[in-house]
Amino acid sequence: MIGTAEQHIKAPSLDFDIHPLLQKRWSPLAFSEERMSEEQLQELFEAARWAASANNEQPWQYVYALRGTDGFNQIWEGLLPGNQIWANSAAALVVSLYRKNFQRNDQPNPWAMHDVGMANAQLVLQATHRDIYTHMMAGFDRNKLHQTLALDGQAEIMAVMALGYLGEDTDLPEKYQARERSKRQRLSIHEFTKAL
Ligand SMILES: Cc1cc2nc3c(=O)[nH]c(=O)nc-3n(C[C@H](O)[C@H](O)[C@H](O)COP(=O)(O)O)c2cc1C
């Protein structure tokens, strides 16, 4: 099924040799039965913890649940149907949030979304290092999840993340199998860069 990063269908076609962890990461829909432990999740949060942030505000927050728990079902119920169909096999669901205002003066923090993205990226790469794959989701019901998590006006949801070990794509509905087997597409470097 899954070979080395080089031979796998999801391996990126590179113009430059980037770090193996960056090459290895992709967003699967099929996760295996293998469970994750609380400690494994804590290690991923440690990676997030050391991200850079404007004024060292560390605006990120995470709410998490392992598969088989009531919390997992609660987060899962907040996903849109197109994500629910595959995310139920994840070993963990993690909601990433950010504080909208700076704690020191309660003024809006324009970099909060940037910084939670930085923390998420670190979390994702640490997970990849442990053969744990991650799939970010914007497809969630914001109002429902706000209520489920009993969020105050200061916290906003950035994304929900499904995590787990790679599973068999044959366990997915057919439509999703095709997506799981498709090659990854990207803009070329010159399409998003400009020398000044
Ligand atoms: C913020 C964010 C939201 C996303 N939302 C969804 C989603 O709701 N459902 C889904 O199947 N994939 C979602 N994705 C996954 C992207 O479609 C995926 O990252 C992109 O196609 C690139 O593929 P790769 O991650 O395998 O490189 C999301 C990714 C990000 C970063």
PDBQT file of the ligand as one rigid body, heavy atoms in Angstrom, charges set to zero:
ROOT
HETATM    1  C1  LIG A 201      -7.518  25.355   6.547  1.00  0.00    +0.000 C 
HETATM    2  C2  LIG A 201      -7.780  24.112   5.741  1.00  0.00    +0.000 A 
HETATM    3  C3  LIG A 201      -9.078  23.662   5.596  1.00  0.00    +0.000 A 
HETATM    4  C4  LIG A 201      -9.339  22.473   4.902  1.00  0.00    +0.000 A 
HETATM    5  N1  LIG A 201     -10.631  21.988   4.872  1.00  0.00    +0.000 NA
HETATM    6  C5  LIG A 201     -10.866  20.760   4.362  1.00  0.00    +0.000 A 
HETATM    7  C6  LIG A 201     -12.153  20.159   4.497  1.00  0.00    +0.000 A 
HETATM    8  O1  LIG A 201     -13.083  20.710   5.098  1.00  0.00    +0.000 OA
HETATM    9  N2  LIG A 201     -12.330  18.921   3.960  1.00  0.00    +0.000 N 
HETATM   10  C7  LIG A 201     -11.321  18.255   3.310  1.00  0.00    +0.000 A 
HETATM   11  O2  LIG A 201     -11.546  17.123   2.855  1.00  0.00    +0.000 OA
HETATM   12  N3  LIG A 201     -10.090  18.798   3.185  1.00  0.00    +0.000 NA
HETATM   13  C8  LIG A 201      -9.830  20.018   3.704  1.00  0.00    +0.000 A 
HETATM   14  N4  LIG A 201      -8.561  20.555   3.646  1.00  0.00    +0.000 N 
HETATM   15  C9  LIG A 201      -7.457  19.789   3.013  1.00  0.00    +0.000 C 
HETATM   16  C10 LIG A 201      -7.026  20.416   1.710  1.00  0.00    +0.000 C 
HETATM   17  O3  LIG A 201      -7.978  20.154   0.723  1.00  0.00    +0.000 OA
HETATM   18  C11 LIG A 201      -5.633  19.886   1.360  1.00  0.00    +0.000 C 
HETATM   19  O4  LIG A 201      -4.717  20.309   2.329  1.00  0.00    +0.000 OA
HETATM   20  C12 LIG A 201      -5.171  20.352  -0.014  1.00  0.00    +0.000 C 
HETATM   21  O5  LIG A 201      -5.995  19.809  -1.015  1.00  0.00    +0.000 OA
HETATM   22  C13 LIG A 201      -3.730  19.969  -0.310  1.00  0.00    +0.000 C 
HETATM   23  O6  LIG A 201      -3.554  18.589  -0.186  1.00  0.00    +0.000 OA
HETATM   24  P1  LIG A 201      -2.422  17.985   0.777  1.00  0.00    +0.000 P 
HETATM   25  O7  LIG A 201      -2.713  18.495   2.180  1.00  0.00    +0.000 OA
HETATM   26  O8  LIG A 201      -2.600  16.498   0.701  1.00  0.00    +0.000 OA
HETATM   27  O9  LIG A 201      -1.124  18.474   0.299  1.00  0.00    +0.000 OA
HETATM   28  C14 LIG A 201      -8.291  21.753   4.306  1.00  0.00    +0.000 A 
HETATM   29  C15 LIG A 201      -6.970  22.236   4.439  1.00  0.00    +0.000 A 
HETATM   30  C16 LIG A 201      -6.718  23.381   5.165  1.00  0.00    +0.000 A 
HETATM   31  C17 LIG A 201      -5.285  23.830   5.355  1.00  0.00    +0.000 C 
ENDROOT
TORSDOF 0
